[in-house]
């Protein structure tokens, strides 16, 4: 009976993890918006920047909100904000409305990332928590993987890529109502509440600062390749956007496989060694994207970046926790803020690509991020 009850609580939470993956539609959507409105790379890459900027703004306030109204209610609000973001392009489709849509998507996802993992800890505990968190990331990755495929299908079947939005919006609404009618017993929050000043004061510690920048670089590579991979294929092979969009699915497929493999590898090998192996793989792949122009090699490079980048966040996050366990709440809020690297770096990639007149500019920014990760490596314990 207890097992059945736990499963009844776990299923809607995992379904919500699937909605967390909707944020990764930003990659394929950016490419279609760029094509529809004939945008420069700089203007197009403002869209993912509008999504990930909100991790800087919303992480700590979401923690405060959880202390007041509870984790489940905070997650429900985050899903409803995500639902609203998916309605905006259906009401009116222009560049300004897409900026609003992506901003709402970022706010909802930032709130969800901060509140959903703690909610899961109220459903499962002990040795099952780690595996359940991995399972949640798997469901998130499925949504990331499916977004470009559904978009390509919508173009073929309906001649409109935006059919992706009502599909994802319907799923979001189901997730919100499912959680609304699911009762989860939550532990009462004890201790102090993190503030912006407490979080940012940790940047005075050089190691914490370097790890924070490392998170920014990791997320920048993640969002950057998600957005840029289709552009590289179109530029170098002449593919249509509908076909080139599958590169994003390939990236997330390899990233998902890498996450599962990393869970077993990290149980047997030191995180520091695995970090080095991972960034060597990313460096080789990004180096390849600087020079290759054949389809199969471009796909190999994109897949290798997915594998290599899949476990960097967990390694950097755990390192920061070990440095200052007495400030775990503040460290957690700060590292989540680092996800706003997904706002800064793609914008720099767009500016550089426009300046050079080629996606080579975007790849150079990715290479700089990788160089920083090599600089960070000796600092890891």
Short mmCIF file of the C-alpha atoms (twelve columns), coordinates in Angstrom:
data_MODEL
# 
_entry.id   MODEL 
# 
loop_
_atom_site.group_PDB 
_atom_site.id 
_atom_site.type_symbol 
_atom_site.label_atom_id 
_atom_site.label_alt_id 
_atom_site.label_comp_id 
_atom_site.label_asym_id 
_atom_site.label_seq_id 
_atom_site.Cartn_x 
_atom_site.Cartn_y 
_atom_site.Cartn_z 
_atom_site.pdbx_PDB_model_num 
ATOM 1   C CA . UNK A 1   0.000  0.000  0.000   1 
ATOM 2   C CA . UNK A 2   2.848  2.399  0.896   1 
ATOM 3   C CA . UNK A 3   4.599  1.602  -2.397  1 
ATOM 4   C CA . UNK A 4   1.383  2.320  -4.335  1 
ATOM 5   C CA . UNK A 5   0.942  5.650  -2.534  1 
ATOM 6   C CA . UNK A 6   4.533  6.687  -3.308  1 
ATOM 7   C CA . UNK A 7   4.020  5.790  -6.975  1 
ATOM 8   C CA . UNK A 8   0.789  7.808  -7.055  1 
ATOM 9   C CA . UNK A 9   2.730  10.860 -5.862  1 
ATOM 10  C CA . UNK A 10  5.785  10.199 -8.021  1 
ATOM 11  C CA . UNK A 11  3.995  9.980  -11.385 1 
ATOM 12  C CA . UNK A 12  2.573  13.560 -11.445 1 
ATOM 13  C CA . UNK A 13  5.923  14.929 -10.255 1 
ATOM 14  C CA . UNK A 14  7.736  13.113 -13.087 1 
ATOM 15  C CA . UNK A 15  5.113  14.363 -15.530 1 
ATOM 16  C CA . UNK A 16  5.987  17.884 -14.370 1 
ATOM 17  C CA . UNK A 17  9.680  17.206 -15.038 1 
ATOM 18  C CA . UNK A 18  8.596  16.610 -18.644 1 
ATOM 19  C CA . UNK A 19  7.146  20.143 -18.758 1 
ATOM 20  C CA . UNK A 20  10.465 21.447 -17.405 1 
ATOM 21  C CA . UNK A 21  12.021 20.335 -20.692 1 
ATOM 22  C CA . UNK A 22  9.790  22.705 -22.672 1 
ATOM 23  C CA . UNK A 23  12.375 25.431 -22.081 1 
ATOM 24  C CA . UNK A 24  14.630 23.746 -24.647 1 
ATOM 25  C CA . UNK A 25  12.208 24.513 -27.477 1 
ATOM 26  C CA . UNK A 26  14.047 27.847 -27.419 1 
ATOM 27  C CA . UNK A 27  16.713 26.435 -29.769 1 
ATOM 28  C CA . UNK A 28  14.513 25.317 -32.653 1 
ATOM 29  C CA . UNK A 29  11.981 28.146 -32.126 1 
ATOM 30  C CA . UNK A 30  14.732 30.767 -32.378 1 
ATOM 31  C CA . UNK A 31  15.743 29.445 -35.777 1 
ATOM 32  C CA . UNK A 32  12.164 29.584 -37.116 1 
ATOM 33  C CA . UNK A 33  11.583 33.089 -35.729 1 
ATOM 34  C CA . UNK A 34  14.861 34.208 -37.325 1 
ATOM 35  C CA . UNK A 35  13.708 32.837 -40.670 1 
ATOM 36  C CA . UNK A 36  10.126 34.148 -40.401 1 
ATOM 37  C CA . UNK A 37  11.140 37.737 -39.603 1 
ATOM 38  C CA . UNK A 38  14.510 37.799 -41.440 1 
ATOM 39  C CA . UNK A 39  16.439 38.636 -38.289 1 
ATOM 40  C CA . UNK A 40  20.167 39.056 -37.781 1 
ATOM 41  C CA . UNK A 41  21.896 36.535 -35.509 1 
ATOM 42  C CA . UNK A 42  22.140 39.194 -32.808 1 
ATOM 43  C CA . UNK A 43  18.396 39.916 -32.835 1 
ATOM 44  C CA . UNK A 44  17.521 36.211 -33.038 1 
ATOM 45  C CA . UNK A 45  19.784 35.288 -30.137 1 
ATOM 46  C CA . UNK A 46  18.023 37.841 -27.940 1 
ATOM 47  C CA . UNK A 47  15.264 35.221 -27.684 1 
ATOM 48  C CA . UNK A 48  17.232 32.596 -25.689 1 
ATOM 49  C CA . UNK A 49  18.747 35.474 -23.716 1 
ATOM 50  C CA . UNK A 50  15.234 36.509 -22.664 1 
ATOM 51  C CA . UNK A 51  14.682 32.972 -21.339 1 
ATOM 52  C CA . UNK A 52  17.797 32.473 -19.262 1 
ATOM 53  C CA . UNK A 53  18.144 36.020 -17.944 1 
ATOM 54  C CA . UNK A 54  15.378 35.196 -15.452 1 
ATOM 55  C CA . UNK A 55  17.476 32.619 -13.625 1 
ATOM 56  C CA . UNK A 56  19.526 35.555 -12.338 1 
ATOM 57  C CA . UNK A 57  16.396 37.373 -11.181 1 
ATOM 58  C CA . UNK A 58  14.056 34.613 -9.985  1 
ATOM 59  C CA . UNK A 59  16.172 31.981 -8.186  1 
ATOM 60  C CA . UNK A 60  16.329 33.550 -4.721  1 
ATOM 61  C CA . UNK A 61  12.774 35.021 -4.756  1 
ATOM 62  C CA . UNK A 62  11.443 31.563 -5.669  1 
ATOM 63  C CA . UNK A 63  13.163 30.121 -2.609  1 
ATOM 64  C CA . UNK A 64  11.503 32.788 -0.471  1 
ATOM 65  C CA . UNK A 65  8.127  32.037 -2.082  1 
ATOM 66  C CA . UNK A 66  8.536  28.330 -1.287  1 
ATOM 67  C CA . UNK A 67  9.084  29.185 2.374   1 
ATOM 68  C CA . UNK A 68  5.768  31.069 2.406   1 
ATOM 69  C CA . UNK A 69  3.368  28.947 0.337   1 
ATOM 70  C CA . UNK A 70  5.123  25.569 0.064   1 
ATOM 71  C CA . UNK A 71  6.863  23.672 -2.722  1 
ATOM 72  C CA . UNK A 72  3.845  22.103 -4.444  1 
ATOM 73  C CA . UNK A 73  2.011  25.423 -4.838  1 
ATOM 74  C CA . UNK A 74  5.196  27.073 -6.128  1 
ATOM 75  C CA . UNK A 75  5.604  24.337 -8.738  1 
ATOM 76  C CA . UNK A 76  1.961  24.733 -9.807  1 
ATOM 77  C CA . UNK A 77  2.474  28.486 -10.273 1 
ATOM 78  C CA . UNK A 78  5.607  27.805 -12.341 1 
ATOM 79  C CA . UNK A 79  3.710  25.403 -14.617 1 
ATOM 80  C CA . UNK A 80  0.887  27.922 -15.085 1 
ATOM 81  C CA . UNK A 81  3.416  30.627 -16.047 1 
ATOM 82  C CA . UNK A 82  4.868  28.154 -18.553 1 
ATOM 83  C CA . UNK A 83  1.340  27.545 -19.886 1 
ATOM 84  C CA . UNK A 84  0.816  31.296 -20.375 1 
ATOM 85  C CA . UNK A 85  4.138  31.580 -22.212 1 
ATOM 86  C CA . UNK A 86  2.970  28.928 -24.688 1 
ATOM 87  C CA . UNK A 87  -0.310 30.758 -25.334 1 
ATOM 88  C CA . UNK A 88  1.303  34.066 -26.333 1 
ATOM 89  C CA . UNK A 89  2.436  33.049 -29.877 1 
ATOM 90  C CA . UNK A 90  -1.053 31.653 -30.522 1 
ATOM 91  C CA . UNK A 91  -2.671 35.008 -29.657 1 
ATOM 92  C CA . UNK A 92  -0.399 37.029 -31.934 1 
ATOM 93  C CA . UNK A 93  2.803  36.139 -33.745 1 
ATOM 94  C CA . UNK A 94  5.405  38.865 -34.097 1 
ATOM 95  C CA . UNK A 95  8.910  39.488 -32.773 1 
ATOM 96  C CA . UNK A 96  7.766  41.523 -29.744 1 
ATOM 97  C CA . UNK A 97  5.247  38.877 -28.696 1 
ATOM 98  C CA . UNK A 98  7.894  36.166 -29.041 1 
ATOM 99  C CA . UNK A 99  10.163 38.142 -26.698 1 
ATOM 100 C CA . UNK A 100 7.297  38.236 -24.174 1 
ATOM 101 C CA . UNK A 101 6.644  34.515 -24.682 1 
ATOM 102 C CA . UNK A 102 10.282 33.619 -24.106 1 
ATOM 103 C CA . UNK A 103 10.491 35.869 -21.040 1 
ATOM 104 C CA . UNK A 104 7.475  34.110 -19.478 1 
ATOM 105 C CA . UNK A 105 8.972  30.745 -20.428 1 
ATOM 106 C CA . UNK A 106 12.182 31.723 -18.613 1 
ATOM 107 C CA . UNK A 107 10.348 32.925 -15.499 1 
ATOM 108 C CA . UNK A 108 8.291  29.729 -15.334 1 
ATOM 109 C CA . UNK A 109 11.287 27.484 -15.891 1 
ATOM 110 C CA . UNK A 110 13.460 29.294 -13.344 1 
ATOM 111 C CA . UNK A 111 10.728 28.871 -10.730 1 
ATOM 112 C CA . UNK A 112 10.273 25.216 -11.708 1 
ATOM 113 C CA . UNK A 113 13.984 24.373 -11.567 1 
ATOM 114 C CA . UNK A 114 14.266 25.843 -8.068  1 
ATOM 115 C CA . UNK A 115 11.093 24.264 -6.618  1 
ATOM 116 C CA . UNK A 116 10.551 20.920 -8.368  1 
ATOM 117 C CA . UNK A 117 13.682 19.131 -7.130  1 
ATOM 118 C CA . UNK A 118 12.916 19.964 -3.479  1 
ATOM 119 C CA . UNK A 119 9.307  18.801 -4.031  1 
ATOM 120 C CA . UNK A 120 10.614 15.451 -5.255  1 
ATOM 121 C CA . UNK A 121 12.509 15.073 -1.958  1 
ATOM 122 C CA . UNK A 122 9.111  15.128 -0.210  1 
ATOM 123 C CA . UNK A 123 7.938  12.193 -2.331  1 
ATOM 124 C CA . UNK A 124 11.020 9.955  -2.177  1 
ATOM 125 C CA . UNK A 125 13.934 9.984  0.225   1 
ATOM 126 C CA . UNK A 126 17.122 8.212  1.200   1 
ATOM 127 C CA . UNK A 127 18.931 6.152  -1.421  1 
ATOM 128 C CA . UNK A 128 15.999 6.481  -3.846  1 
ATOM 129 C CA . UNK A 129 16.309 10.264 -4.136  1 
ATOM 130 C CA . UNK A 130 19.422 10.308 -6.345  1 
ATOM 131 C CA . UNK A 131 17.976 7.800  -8.799  1 
ATOM 132 C CA . UNK A 132 14.635 9.656  -8.804  1 
ATOM 133 C CA . UNK A 133 16.393 12.940 -9.613  1 
ATOM 134 C CA . UNK A 134 18.132 11.193 -12.513 1 
ATOM 135 C CA . UNK A 135 14.766 9.828  -13.659 1 
ATOM 136 C CA . UNK A 136 13.339 13.359 -13.535 1 
ATOM 137 C CA . UNK A 137 16.160 14.656 -15.733 1 
ATOM 138 C CA . UNK A 138 15.446 11.804 -18.137 1 
ATOM 139 C CA . UNK A 139 11.805 12.906 -18.531 1 
ATOM 140 C CA . UNK A 140 12.961 16.507 -18.954 1 
ATOM 141 C CA . UNK A 141 15.344 15.395 -21.691 1 
ATOM 142 C CA . UNK A 142 12.552 13.565 -23.526 1 
ATOM 143 C CA . UNK A 143 10.711 16.880 -23.982 1 
ATOM 144 C CA . UNK A 144 13.951 18.537 -25.148 1 
ATOM 145 C CA . UNK A 145 14.495 15.702 -27.620 1 
ATOM 146 C CA . UNK A 146 10.915 15.771 -28.957 1 
ATOM 147 C CA . UNK A 147 10.547 19.525 -29.525 1 
ATOM 148 C CA . UNK A 148 12.452 19.682 -32.871 1 
ATOM 149 C CA . UNK A 149 10.800 16.455 -34.061 1 
ATOM 150 C CA . UNK A 150 7.279  17.740 -33.302 1 
ATOM 151 C CA . UNK A 151 8.167  21.048 -34.968 1 
ATOM 152 C CA . UNK A 152 9.355  19.320 -38.160 1 
ATOM 153 C CA . UNK A 153 6.202  17.166 -38.150 1 
ATOM 154 C CA . UNK A 154 4.024  20.273 -37.754 1 
ATOM 155 C CA . UNK A 155 5.716  21.905 -40.758 1 
ATOM 156 C CA . UNK A 156 5.057  18.840 -42.928 1 
ATOM 157 C CA . UNK A 157 1.502  18.164 -41.728 1 
ATOM 158 C CA . UNK A 158 0.158  21.687 -41.170 1 
ATOM 159 C CA . UNK A 159 2.689  24.003 -42.789 1 
ATOM 160 C CA . UNK A 160 3.012  25.788 -39.438 1 
ATOM 161 C CA . UNK A 161 5.827  25.091 -36.974 1 
ATOM 162 C CA . UNK A 162 3.903  26.846 -34.182 1 
ATOM 163 C CA . UNK A 163 1.560  23.851 -33.800 1 
ATOM 164 C CA . UNK A 164 4.166  22.813 -31.234 1 
ATOM 165 C CA . UNK A 165 2.743  25.444 -28.867 1 
ATOM 166 C CA . UNK A 166 -0.834 24.144 -28.373 1 
ATOM 167 C CA . UNK A 167 0.537  20.619 -27.881 1 
ATOM 168 C CA . UNK A 168 2.955  21.684 -25.145 1 
ATOM 169 C CA . UNK A 169 0.400  24.097 -23.648 1 
ATOM 170 C CA . UNK A 170 -2.134 21.276 -23.257 1 
ATOM 171 C CA . UNK A 171 0.450  19.098 -21.526 1 
ATOM 172 C CA . UNK A 172 1.341  21.981 -19.168 1 
ATOM 173 C CA . UNK A 173 -2.293 22.424 -18.198 1 
ATOM 174 C CA . UNK A 174 -2.647 18.701 -17.460 1 
ATOM 175 C CA . UNK A 175 0.486  18.820 -15.268 1 
ATOM 176 C CA . UNK A 176 -0.817 21.829 -13.309 1 
ATOM 177 C CA . UNK A 177 -4.217 20.252 -12.607 1 
ATOM 178 C CA . UNK A 178 -2.654 16.885 -11.759 1 
ATOM 179 C CA . UNK A 179 -0.444 18.495 -9.116  1 
ATOM 180 C CA . UNK A 180 -3.334 20.644 -7.897  1 
ATOM 181 C CA . UNK A 181 -5.285 17.519 -6.972  1 
ATOM 182 C CA . UNK A 182 -2.243 15.658 -5.597  1 
ATOM 183 C CA . UNK A 183 -1.625 15.954 -1.869  1 
ATOM 184 C CA . UNK A 184 2.060  16.009 -0.906  1 
ATOM 185 C CA . UNK A 185 3.153  16.158 2.728   1 
ATOM 186 C CA . UNK A 186 5.921  18.754 2.977   1 
ATOM 187 C CA . UNK A 187 8.414  19.282 5.770   1 
ATOM 188 C CA . UNK A 188 8.288  22.701 7.356   1 
ATOM 189 C CA . UNK A 189 11.127 24.979 6.336   1 
ATOM 190 C CA . UNK A 190 13.503 25.840 9.132   1 
ATOM 191 C CA . UNK A 191 16.393 28.253 9.411   1 
ATOM 192 C CA . UNK A 192 17.190 31.521 7.688   1 
ATOM 193 C CA . UNK A 193 15.973 32.570 4.280   1 
ATOM 194 C CA . UNK A 194 18.564 33.346 1.631   1 
ATOM 195 C CA . UNK A 195 18.774 36.905 0.342   1 
ATOM 196 C CA . UNK A 196 20.465 38.399 -2.715  1 
ATOM 197 C CA . UNK A 197 23.225 39.935 -0.596  1 
ATOM 198 C CA . UNK A 198 23.953 36.624 1.167   1 
ATOM 199 C CA . UNK A 199 24.200 34.806 -2.166  1 
ATOM 200 C CA . UNK A 200 26.371 37.373 -3.927  1 
ATOM 201 C CA . UNK A 201 28.686 37.771 -0.922  1 
ATOM 202 C CA . UNK A 202 29.920 34.230 -1.634  1 
ATOM 203 C CA . UNK A 203 31.496 35.483 -4.859  1 
ATOM 204 C CA . UNK A 204 34.187 36.986 -2.647  1 
ATOM 205 C CA . UNK A 205 35.517 33.428 -2.368  1 
ATOM 206 C CA . UNK A 206 37.722 32.922 -5.452  1 
ATOM 207 C CA . UNK A 207 36.886 29.217 -5.800  1 
ATOM 208 C CA . UNK A 208 33.130 29.861 -5.579  1 
ATOM 209 C CA . UNK A 209 33.480 32.665 -8.147  1 
ATOM 210 C CA . UNK A 210 35.341 30.394 -10.579 1 
ATOM 211 C CA . UNK A 211 32.736 27.633 -10.173 1 
ATOM 212 C CA . UNK A 212 29.949 30.179 -10.748 1 
ATOM 213 C CA . UNK A 213 31.591 31.264 -14.018 1 
ATOM 214 C CA . UNK A 214 32.067 27.573 -14.843 1 
ATOM 215 C CA . UNK A 215 28.294 27.035 -14.528 1 
ATOM 216 C CA . UNK A 216 27.750 30.024 -16.822 1 
ATOM 217 C CA . UNK A 217 30.111 28.536 -19.424 1 
ATOM 218 C CA . UNK A 218 28.500 25.079 -19.186 1 
ATOM 219 C CA . UNK A 219 24.978 26.468 -19.685 1 
ATOM 220 C CA . UNK A 220 26.247 28.828 -22.389 1 
ATOM 221 C CA . UNK A 221 27.618 25.854 -24.328 1 
ATOM 222 C CA . UNK A 222 24.359 23.958 -23.779 1 
ATOM 223 C CA . UNK A 223 22.061 26.751 -24.993 1 
ATOM 224 C CA . UNK A 224 24.573 27.914 -27.590 1 
ATOM 225 C CA . UNK A 225 24.878 24.588 -29.409 1 
ATOM 226 C CA . UNK A 226 21.112 24.068 -29.092 1 
ATOM 227 C CA . UNK A 227 20.558 27.343 -30.961 1 
ATOM 228 C CA . UNK A 228 23.537 27.244 -33.338 1 
ATOM 229 C CA . UNK A 229 23.652 23.606 -34.515 1 
ATOM 230 C CA . UNK A 230 20.823 24.011 -37.083 1 
ATOM 231 C CA . UNK A 231 22.392 27.257 -38.357 1 
ATOM 232 C CA . UNK A 232 25.752 25.513 -38.897 1 
ATOM 233 C CA . UNK A 233 24.094 22.735 -40.895 1 
ATOM 234 C CA . UNK A 234 22.138 25.179 -43.058 1 
ATOM 235 C CA . UNK A 235 25.208 27.331 -43.655 1 
ATOM 236 C CA . UNK A 236 27.608 24.508 -44.516 1 
ATOM 237 C CA . UNK A 237 25.403 21.852 -46.130 1 
ATOM 238 C CA . UNK A 238 22.482 23.850 -47.551 1 
ATOM 239 C CA . UNK A 239 19.893 21.917 -45.515 1 
ATOM 240 C CA . UNK A 240 16.427 23.310 -44.917 1 
ATOM 241 C CA . UNK A 241 15.561 24.400 -41.383 1 
ATOM 242 C CA . UNK A 242 13.055 21.541 -40.985 1 
ATOM 243 C CA . UNK A 243 15.826 19.006 -41.664 1 
ATOM 244 C CA . UNK A 244 18.571 20.887 -39.805 1 
ATOM 245 C CA . UNK A 245 16.374 21.048 -36.691 1 
ATOM 246 C CA . UNK A 246 17.015 17.360 -36.043 1 
ATOM 247 C CA . UNK A 247 20.558 18.326 -34.992 1 
ATOM 248 C CA . UNK A 248 19.046 19.721 -31.787 1 
ATOM 249 C CA . UNK A 249 17.327 16.383 -31.121 1 
ATOM 250 C CA . UNK A 250 20.644 14.597 -31.699 1 
ATOM 251 C CA . UNK A 251 22.331 16.874 -29.156 1 
ATOM 252 C CA . UNK A 252 19.721 16.192 -26.483 1 
ATOM 253 C CA . UNK A 253 19.663 12.466 -27.226 1 
ATOM 254 C CA . UNK A 254 23.435 12.252 -26.644 1 
ATOM 255 C CA . UNK A 255 23.123 14.486 -23.587 1 
ATOM 256 C CA . UNK A 256 20.477 12.155 -22.124 1 
ATOM 257 C CA . UNK A 257 22.592 9.080  -22.725 1 
ATOM 258 C CA . UNK A 258 25.555 10.911 -21.221 1 
ATOM 259 C CA . UNK A 259 23.590 11.677 -18.047 1 
ATOM 260 C CA . UNK A 260 22.735 8.027  -17.495 1 
ATOM 261 C CA . UNK A 261 26.264 6.897  -18.275 1 
ATOM 262 C CA . UNK A 262 27.673 9.570  -15.985 1 
ATOM 263 C CA . UNK A 263 25.604 8.332  -13.044 1 
ATOM 264 C CA . UNK A 264 27.406 4.980  -13.221 1 
ATOM 265 C CA . UNK A 265 30.829 6.397  -14.121 1 
ATOM 266 C CA . UNK A 266 30.822 8.913  -11.263 1 
ATOM 267 C CA . UNK A 267 30.099 6.063  -8.846  1 
ATOM 268 C CA . UNK A 268 33.429 4.461  -9.815  1 
ATOM 269 C CA . UNK A 269 35.706 7.326  -10.833 1 
ATOM 270 C CA . UNK A 270 36.702 10.630 -9.212  1 
ATOM 271 C CA . UNK A 271 34.565 13.551 -10.467 1 
ATOM 272 C CA . UNK A 272 37.734 15.559 -11.146 1 
ATOM 273 C CA . UNK A 273 39.057 12.968 -13.623 1 
ATOM 274 C CA . UNK A 274 35.673 12.597 -15.291 1 
ATOM 275 C CA . UNK A 275 35.439 16.394 -15.596 1 
ATOM 276 C CA . UNK A 276 38.742 16.431 -17.506 1 
ATOM 277 C CA . UNK A 277 37.651 13.624 -19.830 1 
ATOM 278 C CA . UNK A 278 34.368 15.449 -20.463 1 
ATOM 279 C CA . UNK A 279 35.899 18.809 -21.340 1 
ATOM 280 C CA . UNK A 280 38.526 17.139 -23.572 1 
ATOM 281 C CA . UNK A 281 35.634 15.598 -25.511 1 
ATOM 282 C CA . UNK A 282 33.854 18.959 -25.749 1 
ATOM 283 C CA . UNK A 283 37.088 20.667 -26.859 1 
ATOM 284 C CA . UNK A 284 37.724 18.109 -29.613 1 
ATOM 285 C CA . UNK A 285 34.156 18.490 -30.876 1 
ATOM 286 C CA . UNK A 286 34.186 22.301 -30.863 1 
ATOM 287 C CA . UNK A 287 37.589 22.224 -32.550 1 
ATOM 288 C CA . UNK A 288 36.010 20.001 -35.178 1 
ATOM 289 C CA . UNK A 289 33.156 22.473 -35.742 1 
ATOM 290 C CA . UNK A 290 35.752 25.124 -36.561 1 
ATOM 291 C CA . UNK A 291 36.904 23.198 -39.624 1 
ATOM 292 C CA . UNK A 292 34.529 20.413 -40.755 1 
ATOM 293 C CA . UNK A 293 31.831 20.903 -43.387 1 
ATOM 294 C CA . UNK A 294 30.635 17.348 -44.097 1 
ATOM 295 C CA . UNK A 295 27.285 16.351 -42.635 1 
ATOM 296 C CA . UNK A 296 28.427 13.201 -40.830 1 
ATOM 297 C CA . UNK A 297 31.334 14.977 -39.135 1 
ATOM 298 C CA . UNK A 298 29.157 17.887 -38.037 1 
ATOM 299 C CA . UNK A 299 26.706 15.390 -36.507 1 
ATOM 300 C CA . UNK A 300 29.569 13.595 -34.733 1 
ATOM 301 C CA . UNK A 301 30.796 16.874 -33.249 1 
ATOM 302 C CA . UNK A 302 27.299 17.871 -32.059 1 
ATOM 303 C CA . UNK A 303 26.777 14.439 -30.469 1 
ATOM 304 C CA . UNK A 304 30.168 14.534 -28.741 1 
ATOM 305 C CA . UNK A 305 29.395 17.956 -27.252 1 
ATOM 306 C CA . UNK A 306 26.152 16.465 -25.920 1 
ATOM 307 C CA . UNK A 307 28.026 13.589 -24.253 1 
ATOM 308 C CA . UNK A 308 30.787 15.787 -22.871 1 
ATOM 309 C CA . UNK A 309 28.542 18.546 -21.556 1 
ATOM 310 C CA . UNK A 310 26.007 16.220 -19.916 1 
ATOM 311 C CA . UNK A 311 27.536 15.894 -16.429 1 
ATOM 312 C CA . UNK A 312 29.444 19.154 -15.961 1 
ATOM 313 C CA . UNK A 313 26.669 20.894 -14.025 1 
ATOM 314 C CA . UNK A 314 26.404 18.175 -11.365 1 
ATOM 315 C CA . UNK A 315 30.192 18.089 -10.880 1 
ATOM 316 C CA . UNK A 316 30.511 21.877 -10.544 1 
ATOM 317 C CA . UNK A 317 27.416 22.088 -8.334  1 
ATOM 318 C CA . UNK A 318 28.672 19.385 -5.942  1 
ATOM 319 C CA . UNK A 319 32.124 21.028 -5.775  1 
ATOM 320 C CA . UNK A 320 30.551 24.300 -4.668  1 
ATOM 321 C CA . UNK A 321 28.500 22.492 -2.016  1 
ATOM 322 C CA . UNK A 322 31.608 20.794 -0.625  1 
ATOM 323 C CA . UNK A 323 33.469 24.098 -0.404  1 
ATOM 324 C CA . UNK A 324 30.854 25.750 1.837   1 
ATOM 325 C CA . UNK A 325 28.422 23.175 3.271   1 
ATOM 326 C CA . UNK A 326 27.478 25.609 6.036   1 
ATOM 327 C CA . UNK A 327 26.025 27.949 3.381   1 
ATOM 328 C CA . UNK A 328 24.255 25.310 1.290   1 
ATOM 329 C CA . UNK A 329 21.111 27.416 0.716   1 
ATOM 330 C CA . UNK A 330 23.101 30.412 -0.481  1 
ATOM 331 C CA . UNK A 331 25.416 28.244 -2.632  1 
ATOM 332 C CA . UNK A 332 22.393 26.564 -4.219  1 
ATOM 333 C CA . UNK A 333 20.761 29.903 -5.052  1 
ATOM 334 C CA . UNK A 334 23.994 31.279 -6.466  1 
ATOM 335 C CA . UNK A 335 24.719 28.262 -8.681  1 
ATOM 336 C CA . UNK A 336 21.155 28.382 -10.030 1 
ATOM 337 C CA . UNK A 337 21.746 32.045 -10.868 1 
ATOM 338 C CA . UNK A 338 24.713 30.890 -12.942 1 
ATOM 339 C CA . UNK A 339 22.246 29.397 -15.412 1 
ATOM 340 C CA . UNK A 340 21.791 32.934 -16.727 1 
ATOM 341 C CA . UNK A 341 24.962 32.185 -18.714 1 
ATOM 342 C CA . UNK A 342 22.384 30.878 -21.182 1 
ATOM 343 C CA . UNK A 343 21.316 34.513 -21.644 1 
ATOM 344 C CA . UNK A 344 24.727 36.152 -21.988 1 
ATOM 345 C CA . UNK A 345 26.743 33.750 -24.135 1 
ATOM 346 C CA . UNK A 346 24.246 33.085 -26.962 1 
ATOM 347 C CA . UNK A 347 23.882 36.851 -27.351 1 
ATOM 348 C CA . UNK A 348 27.675 37.159 -27.668 1 
ATOM 349 C CA . UNK A 349 27.585 34.308 -30.190 1 
ATOM 350 C CA . UNK A 350 25.019 36.183 -32.281 1 
ATOM 351 C CA . UNK A 351 27.010 39.426 -32.177 1 
ATOM 352 C CA . UNK A 352 30.228 37.623 -33.174 1 
ATOM 353 C CA . UNK A 353 28.515 35.687 -35.975 1 
ATOM 354 C CA . UNK A 354 27.070 38.904 -37.405 1 
ATOM 355 C CA . UNK A 355 30.479 40.598 -37.190 1 
ATOM 356 C CA . UNK A 356 32.227 37.748 -39.019 1 
ATOM 357 C CA . UNK A 357 29.325 36.949 -41.334 1 
ATOM 358 C CA . UNK A 358 29.482 33.258 -40.436 1 
ATOM 359 C CA . UNK A 359 28.503 30.810 -37.684 1 
ATOM 360 C CA . UNK A 360 32.244 30.432 -37.159 1 
ATOM 361 C CA . UNK A 361 31.857 33.396 -34.806 1 
ATOM 362 C CA . UNK A 362 29.468 31.450 -32.579 1 
ATOM 363 C CA . UNK A 363 31.819 28.456 -32.492 1 
ATOM 364 C CA . UNK A 364 34.706 30.736 -31.408 1 
ATOM 365 C CA . UNK A 365 32.658 31.840 -28.360 1 
ATOM 366 C CA . UNK A 366 32.006 28.168 -27.541 1 
ATOM 367 C CA . UNK A 367 35.740 27.532 -27.796 1 
ATOM 368 C CA . UNK A 368 36.489 30.368 -25.341 1 
ATOM 369 C CA . UNK A 369 34.031 28.826 -22.852 1 
ATOM 370 C CA . UNK A 370 35.820 25.489 -23.180 1 
ATOM 371 C CA . UNK A 371 39.210 27.109 -22.595 1 
ATOM 372 C CA . UNK A 372 37.848 28.553 -19.340 1 
ATOM 373 C CA . UNK A 373 36.732 25.074 -18.214 1 
ATOM 374 C CA . UNK A 374 40.323 23.864 -18.728 1 
ATOM 375 C CA . UNK A 375 41.533 26.785 -16.575 1 
ATOM 376 C CA . UNK A 376 38.990 25.781 -13.922 1 
ATOM 377 C CA . UNK A 377 40.011 22.106 -13.873 1 
ATOM 378 C CA . UNK A 378 43.115 22.455 -11.594 1 
ATOM 379 C CA . UNK A 379 40.924 24.205 -8.985  1 
ATOM 380 C CA . UNK A 380 38.655 21.186 -8.566  1 
ATOM 381 C CA . UNK A 381 39.230 19.079 -5.460  1 
# 
